[in-house]
Amino acid sequence: MGGSVVVGLDGTGNSVPAVHWGAEEAAARGFSLHLLHSWVSQPLNIPIAQEAANKQRYGAEVLGSAEAMALELHPGISVTTEQVSERAVDALVDRSGRVAMMVLGSRGHGAISGFLLGSVSLHVLGRALCPVVTVREEGAAYARPGIVVGVQEAGTQGEAVLDFAFAAAEAHHASVRAVRAWEPPALVGFAPTARTPSPVEEEPAADEEKKLADILAPWRAQFPTVHVIEHVQRGRVAAVLVGACSQASLLVVGRRMQRTPMLLGPVVFAVLHHSPCPVAVVPRI
């Protein structure tokens, strides 16, 4: 399953955009598509009897419909299906170490609420060993040719995040907007009213631009056909990232491994809930 995109299906309308996105990704990258459904984790609002046989029959219908949809969109891709008796979280996390990425659907969002993630999505996002992409109901696969990636970590910790973003951009002929947010140190009694950067702010901003350019240099060399936009902005990380991806097809962020007690850090949690586009969460292993 190493070169595959796994889509977790819950049997509701949330799965449709995830199948669309997963099929597009499999076709663009030359991966196979694997559709997985847990019949023991079907949502309570599915109108079927609770007997195991009926649940499994419903699951088979879900997988069959999703497979037909994926092949209609991209007839040349390889599609496999799997119905499991494990909990959805356990099944997906178990397979996450052997696949290229996972795709999950999320419930719709409003102007304030943003992504509405269920417990399955949150636990998979926090525990998976591979990148996990969340796609909301109205999300379209690469409708806009731009990928935004958050670049906060220097050194090896940020490599997986940049690898994912640049590989996706190359596969989809998209640009990469590499975003680095920074905040000046707090100064006692300093409260500027004008928005013109002060000398106190200008020097750190130049330093941050240099750091970003240095971090990106190896990826520019490795992916020479990918157009890169360097974006350094003063502000909180989550707010800067959400603003930068308003016209993007995908936002790519990293997460630290083994977070406790929270599975996801505040920045990742915030962008998941407020990003207007699909979000790829990449573990920094």
Backbone bond lengths (Angstrom), bond angles and torsions (degrees), N, CA, C in turn:
res aa  C-N    CA-C-N  psi(-1)  N-CA   C-N-CA  omega(-1)  CA-C   N-CA-C  phi
1 M - - - 1.466 - - 1.526 111.64 -
2 G 1.340 117.93 4.23 1.449 120.43 -172.24 1.515 113.90 -54.77
3 G 1.359 117.34 -47.15 1.454 120.04 179.83 1.496 111.71 -93.95
4 S 1.316 117.67 54.97 1.453 120.42 -176.08 1.522 111.79 -134.77
5 V 1.328 113.48 155.65 1.463 122.24 173.31 1.523 106.90 -107.21
6 V 1.317 117.13 120.91 1.462 121.42 179.88 1.523 108.92 -100.32
7 V 1.316 116.21 128.24 1.461 121.81 176.41 1.520 108.04 -111.53
8 G 1.330 116.37 122.54 1.457 120.87 175.88 1.514 110.04 -86.20
9 L 1.328 116.70 124.30 1.465 122.35 -177.23 1.526 109.94 -108.73
10 D 1.327 116.58 128.67 1.463 118.79 177.18 1.525 112.45 -103.00
11 G 1.320 117.18 -1.48 1.451 119.91 177.51 1.513 114.49 87.57
12 T 1.314 118.54 6.95 1.464 121.81 177.91 1.528 109.00 -112.56
13 G 1.334 115.74 -178.92 1.458 120.74 178.27 1.508 113.21 -63.90
14 N 1.344 117.41 -17.80 1.467 120.30 178.05 1.523 112.02 -61.66
15 S 1.341 116.40 -23.68 1.458 120.40 -175.61 1.524 112.62 -76.82
16 V 1.319 118.12 -24.66 1.467 120.85 -173.91 1.528 112.20 -60.19
17 P 1.350 119.90 -53.14 1.463 118.28 179.02 1.526 113.09 -63.99
18 A 1.334 117.19 -29.96 1.463 120.09 177.66 1.524 110.69 -66.04
19 V 1.331 116.94 -40.45 1.468 120.56 177.28 1.529 110.03 -64.98
20 H 1.325 116.91 -44.35 1.467 120.60 177.99 1.524 110.62 -57.21
21 W 1.330 115.85 -48.43 1.464 120.62 -176.47 1.528 110.14 -66.46
22 G 1.326 116.60 -43.86 1.457 120.06 -179.06 1.522 112.39 -64.13
23 A 1.335 116.78 -39.98 1.463 120.00 179.36 1.523 110.89 -66.27
24 E 1.325 117.16 -40.64 1.464 121.44 177.55 1.520 110.81 -62.01
25 E 1.335 115.97 -42.63 1.463 120.19 -179.03 1.525 111.04 -67.16
26 A 1.322 116.78 -41.57 1.461 120.22 178.88 1.522 110.86 -62.73
27 A 1.325 116.97 -42.03 1.466 120.68 -179.45 1.528 110.93 -66.45
28 A 1.330 117.17 -42.25 1.468 120.87 -176.49 1.521 112.11 -69.70
29 R 1.328 116.95 -34.03 1.467 119.72 -174.81 1.523 113.90 -100.79
30 G 1.335 117.21 -3.06 1.454 119.68 -178.03 1.511 113.14 74.29
31 F 1.336 117.04 26.52 1.459 122.20 178.49 1.523 110.25 -94.25
32 S 1.316 116.14 164.24 1.456 121.15 168.59 1.528 108.65 -87.38
33 L 1.320 115.90 160.44 1.467 122.04 179.45 1.523 108.28 -113.38
34 H 1.327 116.49 126.66 1.462 121.50 179.83 1.526 108.74 -119.11
35 L 1.319 116.68 121.17 1.463 122.75 -177.82 1.521 108.98 -102.30
36 L 1.321 116.88 125.42 1.467 121.25 -175.05 1.524 110.33 -123.94
37 H 1.332 115.18 134.28 1.472 120.78 177.65 1.533 108.92 -135.55
38 S 1.322 115.88 133.58 1.468 121.56 175.57 1.522 108.79 -101.83
39 W 1.321 116.50 115.55 1.469 118.08 -177.80 1.527 111.72 -74.29
40 V 1.329 117.90 -18.73 1.466 119.13 178.25 1.527 111.52 -84.13
41 S 1.332 117.85 -9.22 1.467 120.94 -179.02 1.520 112.59 -113.07
42 Q 1.334 117.27 21.89 1.457 119.06 178.61 1.528 110.38 -64.00
43 P 1.338 118.28 140.13 1.462 120.77 179.47 1.521 111.99 -58.28
44 L 1.319 115.93 149.97 1.459 120.90 -177.29 1.517 112.86 -66.64
45 N 1.345 117.55 -21.16 1.465 119.37 -176.58 1.523 113.48 -86.34
46 I 1.348 117.60 3.87 1.460 119.29 176.30 1.526 108.59 -74.40
47 P 1.333 117.86 125.64 1.467 121.02 -172.11 1.519 113.25 -80.96
48 I 1.317 117.75 66.89 1.457 121.37 175.10 1.519 108.82 -135.10
49 A 1.312 116.07 159.46 1.463 120.79 177.58 1.518 109.56 -64.31
50 Q 1.326 116.31 161.40 1.454 120.68 -173.49 1.528 114.08 -87.30
51 E 1.340 118.54 -1.37 1.450 119.51 -179.50 1.520 110.86 -65.83
52 A 1.315 115.64 145.67 1.457 121.17 -176.50 1.525 111.92 -58.08
53 A 1.334 117.08 -41.79 1.461 119.89 -177.25 1.517 110.97 -61.72
54 N 1.321 117.35 -42.12 1.459 120.57 179.36 1.526 111.09 -66.94
55 K 1.332 116.08 -38.75 1.461 118.93 178.44 1.527 110.76 -63.62
56 Q 1.318 116.83 -42.47 1.455 119.78 179.87 1.525 111.12 -67.94
57 R 1.314 117.06 -36.30 1.469 120.29 177.17 1.527 109.97 -64.11
58 Y 1.316 115.86 -43.13 1.467 120.11 178.02 1.528 110.24 -63.51
59 G 1.322 116.43 -41.63 1.460 119.91 178.53 1.513 112.58 -60.94
60 A 1.339 116.70 -39.26 1.460 120.49 178.36 1.524 110.75 -63.87
61 E 1.338 116.60 -37.41 1.463 120.20 177.48 1.522 111.10 -66.65
62 V 1.337 116.50 -40.32 1.467 121.00 178.12 1.522 110.46 -59.95
63 L 1.330 116.03 -47.57 1.460 120.47 -178.96 1.526 111.74 -65.82
64 G 1.338 116.50 -40.41 1.461 119.75 179.92 1.519 112.01 -63.61
65 S 1.333 116.33 -42.26 1.468 120.21 179.26 1.523 110.95 -65.41
66 A 1.347 115.90 -41.78 1.462 119.95 -179.41 1.529 110.85 -66.13
67 E 1.324 117.11 -39.97 1.466 120.19 178.72 1.524 110.61 -63.14
68 A 1.330 116.90 -44.28 1.464 120.56 179.34 1.525 111.07 -62.53
69 M 1.339 116.02 -39.70 1.455 120.70 179.11 1.526 110.89 -63.22
70 A 1.331 117.02 -45.95 1.457 121.01 -178.43 1.520 111.36 -63.75
71 L 1.329 117.56 -41.84 1.463 120.80 -178.56 1.520 111.67 -71.95
72 E 1.314 117.33 -28.66 1.460 120.13 175.96 1.532 110.08 -68.38
73 L 1.343 115.59 -39.00 1.461 120.07 179.61 1.524 111.74 -71.68
74 H 1.338 116.55 -41.93 1.468 121.79 -176.45 1.530 108.73 -138.83
75 P 1.339 117.65 84.24 1.472 121.11 -173.92 1.523 114.68 -58.77
76 G 1.323 118.52 -22.49 1.455 119.39 -174.51 1.509 115.90 -87.24
77 I 1.335 119.01 -6.59 1.460 119.33 -175.19 1.528 111.51 -82.53
78 S 1.316 115.26 157.40 1.462 121.86 175.43 1.523 108.98 -90.25
79 V 1.328 117.52 125.25 1.466 122.29 -177.24 1.525 109.55 -123.31
80 T 1.322 116.39 128.90 1.458 121.84 173.08 1.523 108.68 -123.64
81 T 1.329 116.43 156.61 1.462 121.22 -179.78 1.515 110.05 -128.35
82 E 1.324 114.81 154.79 1.470 120.40 -179.30 1.516 109.33 -151.61
83 Q 1.329 115.85 126.79 1.464 121.30 173.40 1.527 107.70 -111.25
84 V 1.336 116.60 128.33 1.458 120.43 -173.08 1.518 111.03 -120.91
85 S 1.331 114.74 156.96 1.459 121.06 176.58 1.518 112.17 -99.32
86 E 1.346 116.69 4.79 1.468 121.07 174.69 1.532 109.05 -83.61
87 R 1.322 115.49 163.49 1.463 118.94 170.36 1.520 108.77 -62.44
88 A 1.323 116.39 145.94 1.465 120.53 -176.71 1.525 111.52 -56.29
89 V 1.332 117.33 -44.06 1.469 120.35 -179.06 1.513 110.55 -59.75
90 D 1.324 116.95 -48.24 1.468 120.65 -177.70 1.527 111.44 -62.84
91 A 1.342 116.88 -42.83 1.458 120.64 -178.44 1.524 111.21 -64.42
92 L 1.329 117.10 -43.87 1.454 120.79 -177.66 1.527 111.45 -69.93
93 V 1.317 117.19 -44.28 1.470 120.24 179.79 1.528 109.72 -63.93
94 D 1.324 117.27 -40.01 1.463 120.63 -179.87 1.527 111.36 -60.06
95 R 1.318 117.04 -37.62 1.464 120.88 -177.53 1.524 112.83 -86.62
96 S 1.326 117.37 -10.31 1.462 120.78 -172.65 1.527 113.47 -66.27
97 G 1.322 116.98 -21.85 1.460 119.28 178.90 1.512 113.97 -82.72
98 R 1.346 117.15 -2.83 1.460 120.54 -175.35 1.524 112.89 -123.86
99 V 1.327 117.68 11.76 1.462 120.39 -177.01 1.527 110.02 -129.31
100 A 1.333 115.75 165.97 1.463 120.38 -179.45 1.520 112.11 -76.10
101 M 1.328 116.56 -40.13 1.464 120.74 -179.95 1.515 109.54 -166.94
102 M 1.336 115.08 165.74 1.456 122.18 175.16 1.516 109.14 -124.41
103 V 1.345 115.02 152.20 1.458 121.52 179.29 1.520 108.29 -129.35
104 L 1.326 115.85 130.58 1.457 122.09 179.45 1.518 109.30 -128.40
105 G 1.325 116.20 145.12 1.456 120.66 174.45 1.513 110.08 -87.25
106 S 1.320 116.17 155.36 1.460 120.49 175.40 1.513 108.20 -129.98
107 R 1.320 115.46 155.13 1.452 119.38 178.41 1.517 109.54 -67.53
108 G 1.332 115.93 163.32 1.463 121.64 -174.10 1.505 112.75 -59.71
109 H 1.319 116.57 173.67 1.448 120.13 -178.83 1.515 110.46 -138.41
110 G 1.308 115.29 157.45 1.444 121.52 175.68 1.505 109.84 -116.05
111 A 1.309 116.57 -177.09 1.458 120.27 -176.05 1.520 111.92 -61.27
112 I 1.328 116.93 -29.09 1.455 120.13 -177.36 1.524 111.26 -103.63
113 S 1.316 116.99 -43.53 1.465 119.31 -169.11 1.514 113.67 -73.08
114 G 1.344 118.47 -29.90 1.448 120.25 -178.69 1.519 111.64 66.50
115 F 1.321 117.01 -151.29 1.463 120.69 177.53 1.521 110.05 -59.88
116 L 1.316 115.96 138.48 1.461 120.89 172.94 1.519 106.35 -114.26
117 L 1.306 116.36 97.17 1.452 121.44 -173.57 1.515 111.24 -94.30
118 G 1.328 116.36 135.11 1.442 120.24 175.94 1.515 111.26 -80.93
119 S 1.324 115.61 174.84 1.460 119.80 -176.91 1.529 111.54 -65.13
120 V 1.331 117.76 -32.78 1.463 119.79 178.70 1.523 109.83 -62.65
121 S 1.333 116.66 -49.12 1.467 119.96 -178.99 1.519 111.72 -60.54
122 L 1.312 116.99 -45.65 1.458 120.16 -177.99 1.524 111.64 -61.88
123 H 1.323 117.66 -42.84 1.460 120.24 -178.63 1.528 111.59 -71.47
124 V 1.325 117.71 -36.51 1.464 119.21 176.75 1.519 110.00 -67.77
125 L 1.318 117.46 -44.03 1.461 121.07 178.61 1.527 111.58 -58.33
126 G 1.317 116.27 -37.61 1.452 120.07 -177.17 1.504 115.20 -82.15
127 R 1.341 118.36 -17.40 1.459 120.66 -174.42 1.526 115.04 -118.76
128 A 1.317 118.19 -15.30 1.463 120.96 -174.44 1.522 111.68 -64.89
129 L 1.328 115.20 148.25 1.464 121.62 178.63 1.521 112.39 -94.15
130 C 1.330 117.64 -3.18 1.457 122.34 179.25 1.525 109.20 -122.75
131 P 1.322 118.71 167.16 1.460 119.98 174.65 1.531 111.60 -60.20
132 V 1.322 115.74 141.34 1.463 121.72 178.49 1.525 107.95 -124.48
133 V 1.326 116.11 127.08 1.461 121.79 -179.42 1.524 108.86 -106.90
134 T 1.333 116.95 129.09 1.456 121.09 175.00 1.520 108.28 -106.09
135 V 1.337 115.24 132.78 1.459 121.99 -176.42 1.522 108.03 -125.88
136 R 1.318 117.07 123.65 1.461 119.23 179.40 1.522 110.29 -81.32
137 E 1.335 115.96 172.04 1.458 121.76 -169.42 1.514 113.60 -55.39
138 E 1.350 116.53 -45.26 1.457 119.15 -175.75 1.515 113.02 -92.59
139 G 1.349 116.90 8.86 1.463 119.64 -178.56 1.521 111.48 -68.61
140 A 1.326 116.54 139.83 1.461 121.68 177.85 1.524 109.11 -112.82
141 A 1.328 115.69 147.36 1.461 120.53 -177.80 1.523 110.23 -75.00
142 Y 1.323 116.23 109.20 1.462 123.10 174.83 1.530 112.31 50.70
143 A 1.327 115.50 50.01 1.460 120.21 176.30 1.523 110.91 -69.72
144 R 1.339 117.26 -26.72 1.465 121.80 178.00 1.529 108.44 -121.79
145 P 1.328 117.73 138.65 1.477 120.63 -172.62 1.524 114.00 -83.78
146 G 1.312 117.74 52.76 1.456 120.23 179.96 1.516 111.52 -144.59
147 I 1.338 116.15 138.56 1.460 122.37 177.14 1.518 107.63 -121.73
148 V 1.319 116.66 130.68 1.458 122.54 177.82 1.521 108.34 -104.74
149 V 1.332 116.78 133.83 1.465 120.48 178.11 1.522 109.02 -129.33
150 G 1.313 115.85 133.98 1.449 121.04 176.27 1.517 110.59 -81.55
151 V 1.333 117.09 126.59 1.469 121.86 -177.71 1.521 108.00 -121.20
152 Q 1.312 116.32 92.99 1.461 121.02 179.69 1.516 112.28 -114.27
153 E 1.327 116.75 -23.99 1.458 120.83 -175.21 1.523 111.41 -103.66
154 A 1.309 117.10 131.43 1.461 121.36 172.54 1.526 108.84 -93.53
155 G 1.319 116.40 159.66 1.459 119.74 178.04 1.507 112.61 81.72
156 T 1.321 116.26 -159.98 1.460 121.59 -171.85 1.517 113.81 -67.88
157 Q 1.346 118.39 -23.73 1.461 119.72 -176.83 1.518 112.58 -62.59
158 G 1.317 118.20 -29.62 1.457 120.33 -178.64 1.513 114.92 -95.82
159 E 1.335 117.84 0.55 1.453 120.24 -173.42 1.524 112.79 -64.96
160 A 1.319 118.14 -43.95 1.462 120.45 -178.22 1.522 111.17 -62.21
161 V 1.325 116.97 -36.75 1.464 121.46 -179.43 1.522 109.96 -65.39
162 L 1.332 116.74 -47.73 1.460 120.21 -179.86 1.527 111.76 -69.20
163 D 1.317 117.51 -37.04 1.467 120.26 175.59 1.523 110.74 -56.16
164 F 1.332 116.23 -47.26 1.458 120.32 -177.76 1.519 110.70 -64.20
165 A 1.329 117.40 -46.54 1.460 121.41 -176.76 1.525 111.66 -63.62
166 F 1.322 117.30 -46.21 1.465 119.89 -177.70 1.524 111.55 -70.50
167 A 1.320 118.35 -37.89 1.464 120.28 178.25 1.526 110.34 -64.89
168 A 1.333 116.77 -40.14 1.463 120.08 177.50 1.517 110.70 -64.85
169 A 1.327 117.09 -42.06 1.458 120.58 179.61 1.532 111.34 -63.20
170 E 1.312 116.60 -42.36 1.464 120.11 178.76 1.522 110.94 -63.49
171 A 1.325 117.08 -43.16 1.461 120.98 -177.75 1.520 112.17 -66.30
172 H 1.325 116.63 -33.42 1.467 120.72 -176.13 1.527 113.33 -105.03
173 H 1.330 117.20 9.79 1.470 121.56 -179.76 1.521 110.46 53.76
174 A 1.314 115.49 46.32 1.458 122.19 -177.36 1.524 110.19 -113.04
175 S 1.316 115.61 162.46 1.464 120.76 174.73 1.524 109.49 -89.15
176 V 1.318 116.32 163.17 1.466 122.55 174.90 1.527 108.44 -116.67
177 R 1.312 115.84 124.59 1.462 121.12 170.78 1.527 107.10 -102.83
178 A 1.324 116.06 107.76 1.465 121.51 -178.19 1.520 108.61 -91.56
179 V 1.325 115.95 117.64 1.465 121.95 -170.31 1.521 110.29 -111.12
180 R 1.325 114.68 128.48 1.465 120.82 175.85 1.524 107.68 -127.74
181 A 1.333 116.39 118.88 1.463 121.71 179.27 1.522 109.63 -98.72
182 W 1.326 115.73 148.07 1.461 119.17 178.40 1.521 108.91 -146.97
183 E 1.312 115.11 153.02 1.457 121.91 176.26 1.516 108.51 -127.10
184 P 1.331 117.60 132.73 1.459 119.49 179.01 1.512 110.71 -68.41
185 P 1.321 118.51 154.27 1.467 120.39 177.12 1.512 110.74 -63.06
186 A 1.311 115.41 144.02 1.465 120.27 179.63 1.523 110.05 -65.75
187 L 1.318 115.66 135.35 1.454 121.14 179.01 1.517 109.57 -117.08
188 V 1.311 117.31 125.58 1.457 121.55 -178.87 1.518 109.43 -63.97
189 G 1.319 116.37 126.74 1.451 121.71 176.61 1.508 114.55 76.51
190 F 1.377 117.43 6.91 1.460 120.06 -178.33 1.522 108.32 -104.37
191 A 1.341 116.21 113.48 1.459 120.18 -177.53 1.526 108.93 -138.63
192 P 1.331 118.44 78.84 1.459 120.70 -177.42 1.521 111.51 -67.28
193 T 1.299 117.16 143.42 1.458 121.70 178.64 1.520 111.51 -101.95
194 A 1.311 118.87 -29.63 1.460 121.36 -179.95 1.521 109.89 -82.48
195 R 1.341 117.41 155.05 1.452 121.20 -179.01 1.536 111.92 -91.11
196 T 1.343 118.47 -2.01 1.461 119.72 175.63 1.521 109.14 -67.00
197 P 1.330 118.58 127.06 1.470 119.75 -177.92 1.524 110.80 -59.57
198 S 1.308 115.61 136.41 1.459 121.18 177.66 1.522 109.11 -84.43
199 P 1.338 117.73 164.32 1.471 119.25 175.55 1.515 111.93 -57.00
200 V 1.344 116.70 -29.39 1.464 120.32 178.92 1.520 110.50 -64.73
201 E 1.351 116.80 -32.23 1.456 121.19 -177.43 1.522 113.11 -88.86
202 E 1.341 117.31 -32.83 1.453 120.33 -171.86 1.531 112.80 -64.56
203 E 1.317 117.38 -40.09 1.461 119.84 -178.12 1.524 112.18 -65.74
204 P 1.351 119.42 -47.30 1.467 118.51 175.54 1.520 112.74 -60.93
205 A 1.336 117.94 -36.05 1.460 120.16 179.33 1.524 110.54 -61.93
206 A 1.318 117.42 -42.99 1.465 120.85 177.97 1.527 110.97 -64.04
207 D 1.312 116.14 -38.62 1.469 120.27 177.21 1.524 110.83 -61.94
208 E 1.333 116.25 -42.58 1.461 120.50 -179.56 1.526 111.04 -66.04
209 E 1.321 117.44 -38.31 1.459 120.54 176.92 1.524 110.91 -62.61
210 K 1.323 116.43 -40.71 1.462 120.63 177.95 1.528 110.84 -65.07
211 K 1.330 116.67 -42.50 1.468 120.39 178.94 1.524 110.26 -60.74
212 L 1.331 116.95 -45.04 1.457 120.55 -178.48 1.525 110.72 -63.59
213 A 1.328 116.82 -44.06 1.465 120.01 179.76 1.528 110.94 -61.34
214 D 1.321 117.39 -41.15 1.461 121.31 179.58 1.524 111.43 -65.49
215 I 1.336 116.12 -41.23 1.464 119.86 -179.84 1.524 110.80 -64.15
216 L 1.330 117.06 -39.43 1.467 121.28 -174.47 1.514 113.91 -79.61
217 A 1.323 117.99 -17.85 1.467 120.85 -173.26 1.534 113.45 -52.77
218 P 1.340 120.43 -46.72 1.472 118.93 -179.75 1.522 113.43 -63.29
219 W 1.321 117.30 -33.40 1.471 119.98 -178.42 1.529 110.68 -77.81
220 R 1.316 117.46 -32.63 1.467 119.43 173.33 1.534 109.81 -60.99
221 A 1.324 116.57 -39.83 1.462 120.72 179.87 1.528 111.64 -70.41
222 Q 1.317 116.60 -38.92 1.466 120.88 -177.80 1.522 112.53 -74.40
223 F 1.348 117.13 -30.73 1.467 121.97 -178.57 1.536 109.00 -123.16
224 P 1.332 117.84 70.34 1.470 120.18 -173.33 1.516 114.43 -66.09
225 T 1.334 118.42 -20.34 1.471 120.14 -178.92 1.518 112.77 -86.13
226 V 1.327 118.03 -8.71 1.468 121.20 -178.34 1.524 110.06 -86.90
227 H 1.319 116.12 123.39 1.466 120.73 176.88 1.532 108.76 -75.81
228 V 1.328 116.34 128.89 1.462 121.56 -175.77 1.531 109.91 -116.46
229 I 1.321 115.36 131.56 1.459 122.54 174.84 1.528 107.37 -113.04
230 E 1.327 116.87 121.23 1.463 120.81 178.85 1.528 108.96 -91.41
231 H 1.308 115.80 126.65 1.471 122.03 -171.70 1.528 108.47 -129.89
232 V 1.317 116.43 104.98 1.462 122.10 176.42 1.522 107.41 -111.48
233 Q 1.321 116.60 126.99 1.463 120.11 -175.75 1.517 111.18 -142.21
234 R 1.303 115.28 139.71 1.464 121.55 176.65 1.527 108.68 -76.47
235 G 1.327 117.62 130.28 1.454 121.29 178.15 1.510 111.84 149.51
236 R 1.314 115.19 176.52 1.463 120.52 177.58 1.522 109.80 -71.20
237 V 1.328 115.55 144.10 1.463 120.71 -171.15 1.522 111.80 -57.68
238 A 1.326 118.19 -51.17 1.461 121.06 -175.44 1.520 111.17 -61.46
239 A 1.331 117.51 -44.90 1.458 120.89 -178.48 1.523 111.37 -64.53
240 V 1.329 116.82 -40.97 1.467 120.49 179.23 1.526 110.34 -64.35
241 L 1.330 117.62 -43.21 1.462 120.86 -179.41 1.526 111.68 -64.94
242 V 1.319 117.42 -44.95 1.464 120.45 -179.95 1.522 110.37 -62.58
243 G 1.326 117.05 -41.44 1.454 119.47 177.35 1.511 113.09 -64.64
244 A 1.315 116.87 -37.54 1.467 120.98 -177.05 1.520 113.05 -71.73
245 C 1.336 118.41 -23.53 1.467 120.30 -175.08 1.521 113.20 -100.32
246 S 1.322 118.26 16.49 1.459 120.81 -177.38 1.525 112.84 -61.79
247 Q 1.340 117.35 -26.73 1.458 121.15 179.05 1.525 112.05 -118.44
248 A 1.317 116.93 24.93 1.468 121.18 -176.24 1.521 111.87 -101.70
249 S 1.315 115.43 162.64 1.465 121.63 174.49 1.516 112.27 -90.48
250 L 1.341 116.74 -20.75 1.459 120.20 -175.65 1.519 109.41 -159.10
251 L 1.320 115.96 139.82 1.458 123.13 171.12 1.524 107.86 -112.15
252 V 1.329 117.16 128.50 1.467 122.15 -178.95 1.524 108.83 -114.11
253 V 1.330 116.21 123.91 1.461 121.27 178.29 1.521 108.86 -132.58
254 G 1.321 116.27 159.45 1.454 121.15 178.08 1.513 111.21 -104.81
255 R 1.307 115.47 158.59 1.470 120.42 174.21 1.517 108.81 -134.11
256 R 1.304 114.86 147.97 1.458 120.26 177.16 1.518 110.02 -78.66
257 M 1.304 115.42 147.29 1.463 120.61 179.14 1.523 110.22 -82.75
258 Q 1.329 114.22 155.26 1.473 121.83 173.36 1.527 112.83 58.12
259 R 1.330 115.95 46.98 1.464 119.15 175.84 1.525 108.96 -80.98
260 T 1.308 118.02 134.00 1.455 122.25 174.56 1.528 108.38 -142.81
261 P 1.364 118.21 143.03 1.463 125.70 -1.34 1.529 113.27 -81.34
262 M 1.348 118.69 -12.64 1.457 120.99 179.92 1.523 109.98 -81.86
263 L 1.350 116.47 133.44 1.456 119.81 177.66 1.521 111.59 -73.16
264 L 1.334 116.56 -30.13 1.455 121.40 -178.54 1.516 109.52 -125.03
265 G 1.312 116.35 143.39 1.453 120.59 177.43 1.513 111.61 -74.20
266 P 1.326 118.09 167.10 1.466 121.70 -175.90 1.520 113.52 -62.94
267 V 1.328 118.73 -34.83 1.465 120.18 179.90 1.524 110.36 -67.96
268 V 1.329 116.85 -47.66 1.461 120.35 179.09 1.517 110.59 -61.48
269 F 1.318 116.83 -44.62 1.455 120.54 -179.33 1.526 110.30 -60.74
270 A 1.327 116.96 -41.76 1.469 120.81 -177.74 1.524 111.44 -66.32
271 V 1.336 117.62 -44.95 1.462 118.02 -178.00 1.528 111.15 -70.16
272 L 1.318 117.94 -31.65 1.460 119.82 175.94 1.520 111.27 -61.52
273 H 1.302 116.70 -36.68 1.459 120.12 -176.70 1.517 113.85 -85.89
274 H 1.320 118.35 -18.33 1.465 118.61 -173.57 1.524 114.35 -123.98
275 S 1.306 118.83 -6.23 1.455 120.00 179.88 1.527 110.80 -68.14
276 P 1.342 117.72 135.75 1.459 120.52 177.67 1.524 113.62 -81.45
277 C 1.332 118.01 -2.65 1.465 121.32 -178.02 1.525 109.41 -129.20
278 P 1.337 118.43 169.49 1.465 120.25 174.73 1.519 111.57 -55.23
279 V 1.337 115.92 149.90 1.459 121.95 -177.86 1.526 109.27 -123.83
280 A 1.329 116.55 128.76 1.463 122.22 173.75 1.523 108.12 -102.15
281 V 1.325 116.57 121.65 1.463 122.12 177.54 1.517 107.91 -104.36
282 V 1.331 115.77 116.75 1.466 121.49 -173.16 1.528 109.31 -110.39
283 P 1.327 117.86 121.79 1.478 119.22 177.54 1.513 111.27 -68.30
284 R 1.318 115.70 134.65 1.472 120.96 176.66 1.524 107.25 -92.34
285 I 1.305 116.13 91.00 1.475 121.75 -174.53 1.524 109.69 -86.15
